[in-house]
Amino acid sequence: MTATEPATTLLRPHAEQAFADELAALDRVDDRVRPPSWKLSPWAVVTYVLGGTLDDGTVITPKYVGPRRLMEVAVATLATDRALLLLGVPGTAKTWVSEHLSAAISGESTLLVQGTSGTAEEAIRYGWNYARLLAEGPSDAALVASPVMTAMRTGAIARIEELTRIPSDVQDALITILSEKTLPVPELGGEVQAAKGFNIIATANDRDRGVNDLSSALRRRFNTVVLPLPADEDSEVAIVSRRVEQLGAALELPTVPAAAEEVRRVVRVFRELRSGITADGRTKLKSPSGTLSTAEAISVITNGLALSAHFGDGVLRASDIAGAVLGSVIKDPVADTVVWTEYLEAVVRERPDWADFYRACRENAS
């Protein structure tokens, strides 16, 4: 994005772009102690993430709904020399939280390493411009800094997404960085020392396939904060509704009347299936292989809004969400189909006010 290009023209602005006004408002009223290189004080960072109303009347929207103490521990960790590991099952807003913490602390959230099974050590340490390397030999000009190295030089927060997907030998490149706060560059006979304010936020989950356990040496260098699933149905409904509204505005979807009933229905289906029991506690259920996370519920409702706006009558109905619900639940075509069919016949069919949803799901399954 150029300096003059508004964030509203972007499909998915970074947190520091989308919420620039809130960050600026917090900066104006924040008179508390700020750690070295931090744009805001720890109190202001937590307020930015959890939301609140400032003394001047500015409303800070919640970015995360959950226990305040978790965010206080996370922010306090980043003010020390310990790195932060956000752990949780898929869909618990780990990436979302790490982005907003980085935006509030450093003013930017783009110093990012995306972890995959193919992530190389250069993504964490540094690489080389091979044309210059061959022409000139090792030099500062030929060195290509990683996001972690850039964060060390500038005293900023670096983010590492899906740390446990990175091969174990590559993960261990972080040990010296986190313990000594230096990054050796033997080819140049020197090192990069971290400026004050540098730290790392990593995210990980141990639910998906293809994860690599962290070594005990690396795990000791992180303070782990576990982000839980929403505690109750009302909290999850509030999260889904707020995020769907934001996505709808960003995607410029035609306005669809309030869909509170369908949001609650999707949330209840997902909560019942992943917990293995109905909301009233009377019926035990089998759980499917997928996570049925809050993030997936948001996706289901957003997809339904698009269907309703472009191909329906402009009102979100059961028929608009049934197909996406089916796609979220059935990941294993054999085992999950059995789970879904049992739930549909034993639970959904027995709820009189869910008759439209039952019909729509049966039609999508046929």
C-alpha positions in Angstrom: 0.0 0.0 0.0 1.4 3.4 -0.9 1.4 6.3 1.6 -1.6 7.8 -0.1 -3.7 4.7 -0.7 -6.5 4.4 1.9 -6.8 1.1 3.8 -10.5 0.9 2.7 -9.3 0.0 -0.8 -7.6 -3.1 0.5 -9.3 -6.5 0.8 -7.6 -7.3 4.1 -5.8 -4.3 5.8 -3.3 -5.0 8.4 -4.4 -4.3 12.0 -2.4 -1.1 12.2 -4.1 0.1 9.0 -7.7 -1.0 9.9 -7.6 0.4 13.4 -5.2 3.3 13.0 -7.8 5.7 14.5 -8.1 3.6 17.7 -4.3 3.3 18.0 -3.9 7.0 17.6 -6.6 7.7 20.2 -4.9 5.5 22.7 -1.6 7.1 22.0 -3.1 10.5 22.8 -4.5 9.6 26.2 -1.8 7.0 27.3 0.2 8.6 30.0 1.5 5.4 31.5 5.1 4.0 31.4 6.0 2.5 28.0 8.7 -0.1 27.7 11.6 0.8 25.4 10.5 1.0 21.7 6.8 0.3 22.6 4.3 2.6 20.9 1.8 2.2 23.8 2.0 1.2 27.5 1.0 -2.3 28.5 -2.3 -1.0 29.9 -3.1 0.6 26.5 -2.2 -2.5 24.6 -4.6 -4.6 26.7 -7.3 -2.0 26.3 -6.8 -2.0 22.5 -7.1 -5.8 22.4 -10.1 -6.2 24.8 -11.8 -2.9 24.1 -13.2 -0.1 26.3 -14.1 3.5 26.4 -11.4 6.1 26.9 -11.7 9.2 29.1 -12.3 11.4 26.0 -15.2 9.2 25.0 -13.5 7.2 22.2 -14.8 3.7 22.0 -12.1 1.0 21.4 -13.7 -2.0 19.8 -12.9 -5.5 21.3 -10.5 -7.5 19.1 -10.6 -10.5 21.4 -13.3 -11.8 23.7 -11.8 -13.8 26.6 -10.3 -13.6 30.1 -8.6 -10.3 30.7 -5.9 -12.0 32.7 -4.8 -14.0 29.7 -4.1 -10.8 27.8 -2.4 -9.2 30.8 -0.1 -12.2 31.1 0.7 -12.1 27.4 1.5 -8.4 27.3 3.5 -8.6 30.5 5.5 -11.4 29.0 6.4 -9.3 25.9 7.7 -6.6 28.3 10.3 -9.0 29.6 13.0 -11.0 27.9 10.8 -14.0 27.5 9.1 -14.8 24.1 5.4 -15.5 23.9 3.8 -18.7 22.6 0.1 -18.6 22.0 -1.2 -22.1 22.1 -4.6 -23.5 21.3 -6.7 -25.6 19.0 -7.3 -24.2 15.5 -9.7 -21.3 15.4 -9.0 -19.8 18.8 -7.8 -16.5 17.4 -4.1 -17.1 17.9 -3.1 -15.4 14.7 -5.6 -12.6 15.2 -4.3 -11.9 18.7 -0.6 -12.0 17.7 -1.3 -9.5 14.8 -3.1 -7.0 17.1 -0.5 -7.3 19.9 2.3 -6.6 17.3 0.3 -3.7 15.9 -0.3 -2.1 19.3 3.3 -2.6 20.6 5.4 -2.0 17.5 3.1 -0.1 15.2 3.4 -2.9 12.6 2.4 -6.5 12.3 4.1 -7.5 9.1 7.4 -8.9 10.4 6.0 -12.4 9.9 7.4 -15.9 9.3 4.8 -18.3 8.1 5.7 -21.8 9.4 5.3 -24.8 7.1 7.1 -28.1 6.6 9.2 -26.4 4.0 10.3 -23.4 6.1 14.1 -23.1 5.8 16.5 -21.7 8.4 17.0 -18.7 6.2 13.4 -17.6 6.9 14.4 -17.2 10.6 18.0 -16.2 10.3 19.0 -14.5 7.0 19.6 -15.3 3.4 21.6 -14.0 0.5 21.2 -12.1 -2.7 23.1 -14.8 -4.7 23.8 -12.5 -7.7 25.6 -10.0 -5.4 27.1 -12.8 -3.3 28.7 -14.4 -6.4 29.8 -11.0 -7.8 31.1 -9.4 -4.6 31.4 -12.1 -2.0 29.7 -12.0 1.5 28.8 -8.4 2.4 26.1 -6.4 4.2 24.7 -5.5 0.8 24.4 -9.1 -0.3 22.7 -10.2 3.0 18.9 -10.5 3.0 17.5 -10.0 6.5 14.7 -12.2 7.7 11.7 -10.7 9.6 13.3 -11.8 12.8 16.6 -10.1 12.0 14.8 -6.9 11.0 12.8 -7.0 14.3 16.1 -7.4 16.2 17.6 -4.4 14.5 14.6 -2.1 15.0 13.5 -3.3 18.5 10.1 -4.6 17.2 8.0 -7.7 17.5 8.5 -10.5 15.1 5.7 -13.1 14.6 6.1 -16.7 13.8 2.9 -18.5 12.7 2.5 -22.2 13.2 5.8 -22.8 14.9 5.2 -26.5 15.3 4.9 -27.0 11.6 8.5 -25.9 11.1 11.0 -28.7 11.1 12.7 -29.2 14.5 16.2 -28.4 13.3 15.0 -25.1 11.9 13.0 -24.3 15.1 16.3 -24.6 17.0 17.7 -21.7 15.1 15.7 -19.6 17.6 17.5 -20.8 20.7 20.5 -18.5 20.4 18.2 -15.6 19.4 16.0 -16.0 22.4 18.6 -16.8 25.0 21.5 -14.5 23.9 19.4 -11.9 22.0 22.0 -12.1 19.2 22.1 -13.5 15.7 25.6 -14.6 14.7 26.5 -13.9 11.0 29.8 -15.9 10.7 30.1 -15.2 7.0 30.7 -11.5 7.9 32.6 -12.2 11.1 30.0 -10.5 13.2 26.5 -10.6 14.7 23.3 -8.7 15.1 22.4 -7.7 18.6 18.8 -7.1 19.5 17.7 -3.6 20.2 15.5 -3.0 23.2 11.9 -3.8 22.5 12.6 -6.8 20.4 10.6 -9.9 21.1 8.8 -12.8 19.3 5.2 -14.0 19.4 4.8 -17.5 18.1 1.6 -19.4 17.6 1.1 -23.2 17.6 -1.4 -26.0 18.0 -0.9 -29.7 18.6 -4.3 -30.7 17.1 -3.4 -30.9 13.4 -1.4 -33.4 11.6 2.2 -32.7 10.6 3.3 -30.9 13.8 6.8 -31.1 15.2 7.1 -30.9 19.0 9.3 -28.1 20.4 12.5 -29.2 22.0 12.6 -28.7 25.8 15.4 -26.1 25.3 13.2 -24.0 23.0 10.0 -24.4 25.0 11.8 -23.1 28.1 12.5 -19.8 26.3 8.8 -19.2 25.7 6.1 -18.2 28.2 3.0 -20.2 27.0 -0.5 -18.7 27.1 -3.2 -21.1 26.1 -6.1 -19.4 24.3 -9.3 -21.4 25.1 -12.5 -21.8 23.0 -15.2 -19.3 23.9 -16.5 -20.2 27.4 -20.3 -20.1 26.6 -22.7 -19.9 23.7 -23.5 -16.2 24.2 -19.8 -15.2 24.1 -19.2 -17.2 20.9 -22.3 -15.7 19.2 -21.0 -12.2 20.1 -17.6 -13.0 18.6 -19.1 -14.5 15.4 -21.6 -11.6 14.9 -18.9 -8.9 15.4 -16.4 -10.5 13.0 -19.1 -11.3 10.4 -20.1 -7.6 10.4 -16.5 -6.5 10.0 -15.9 -9.0 7.1 -19.2 -8.0 5.4 -18.1 -4.4 5.4 -14.6 -5.2 4.2 -16.0 -7.3 1.3 -18.7 -4.7 0.6 -21.4 -7.4 0.6 -24.9 -6.0 0.1 -26.7 -5.3 3.4 -28.5 -8.4 4.8 -31.0 -7.9 7.7 -29.8 -9.0 11.1 -29.2 -12.8 11.2 -29.0 -13.4 14.9 -31.1 -16.5 14.7 -28.9 -18.2 12.1 -25.7 -17.2 13.8 -26.9 -18.7 17.1 -28.0 -21.9 15.3 -24.6 -22.4 13.6 -22.8 -21.7 16.9 -25.0 -24.2 18.7 -24.5 -26.9 16.1 -20.7 -26.5 16.3 -20.6 -26.3 20.1 -22.7 -29.4 20.5 -20.8 -31.5 18.0 -17.3 -30.5 19.2 -18.3 -31.1 22.9 -20.1 -34.3 22.2 -23.3 -33.4 24.1 -26.4 -31.3 23.4 -26.9 -27.9 25.0 -29.5 -29.2 27.4 -27.1 -32.0 28.5 -29.6 -34.7 27.7 -28.1 -36.4 24.6 -24.5 -37.5 24.1 -23.1 -37.2 20.6 -20.2 -38.4 18.5 -17.8 -35.7 17.5 -16.5 -35.3 13.9 -12.9 -35.2 12.9 -12.8 -31.5 12.3 -12.3 -28.7 14.9 -15.6 -26.8 14.2 -13.9 -23.7 15.4 -15.3 -20.2 15.9 -13.3 -19.2 12.8 -15.2 -21.8 10.8 -18.5 -20.5 12.1 -17.6 -17.1 10.9 -16.8 -18.5 7.5 -20.1 -20.3 7.3 -22.2 -17.2 8.2 -20.2 -15.0 5.8 -20.7 -17.4 3.0 -24.4 -17.5 3.8 -24.6 -13.7 3.7 -23.0 -13.7 0.2 -25.5 -16.4 -1.0 -28.5 -14.5 0.4 -27.4 -11.2 -1.0 -26.5 -12.3 -4.5 -28.7 -15.4 -5.1 -31.5 -15.2 -2.4 -34.1 -12.8 -1.2 -31.8 -10.7 0.9 -32.7 -12.4 4.2 -30.3 -15.0 5.7 -32.1 -18.3 5.8 -31.3 -21.9 6.8 -31.0 -22.8 3.1 -28.1 -20.2 2.8 -26.0 -21.8 5.6 -26.8 -25.5 5.3 -24.3 -26.3 2.6 -21.4 -24.6 4.4 -22.3 -26.3 7.7 -22.2 -29.6 5.9 -18.8 -28.8 4.4 -17.4 -27.8 7.8 -18.6 -30.9 9.6 -17.8 -33.5 7.0 -14.0 -33.7 6.5 -13.8 -37.5 6.5 -16.5 -38.6 3.9 -17.1 -41.9 5.7 -16.9 -41.4 9.4 -18.1 -37.8 9.6 -21.1 -38.5 7.4 -22.2 -41.0 10.0 -21.7 -38.5 12.8 -23.6 -35.8 10.9 -26.5 -38.1 10.0 -27.0 -39.2 13.6 -26.9 -35.6 14.8 -29.4 -34.5 12.1 -31.9 -37.3 12.9 -31.5 -37.5 16.6 -31.2 -33.8 17.5 -32.1 -31.4 14.6 -35.2 -33.3 13.5 -36.6 -33.2 17.1 -36.4 -29.4 17.4 -39.7 -28.0 16.0 -38.2 -24.5 15.4 -35.4 -26.1 13.4 -37.6 -27.7 10.8 -36.4 -25.3 8.0 -32.8 -26.1 8.9 -33.5 -29.9 8.9 -35.1 -29.7 5.4 -32.2 -27.6 4.0 -29.6 -30.0 5.4 -31.4 -33.0 4.0 -31.6 -31.4 0.6 -27.9 -30.5 0.6 -27.0 -34.1 1.7 -29.0 -35.7 -1.1 
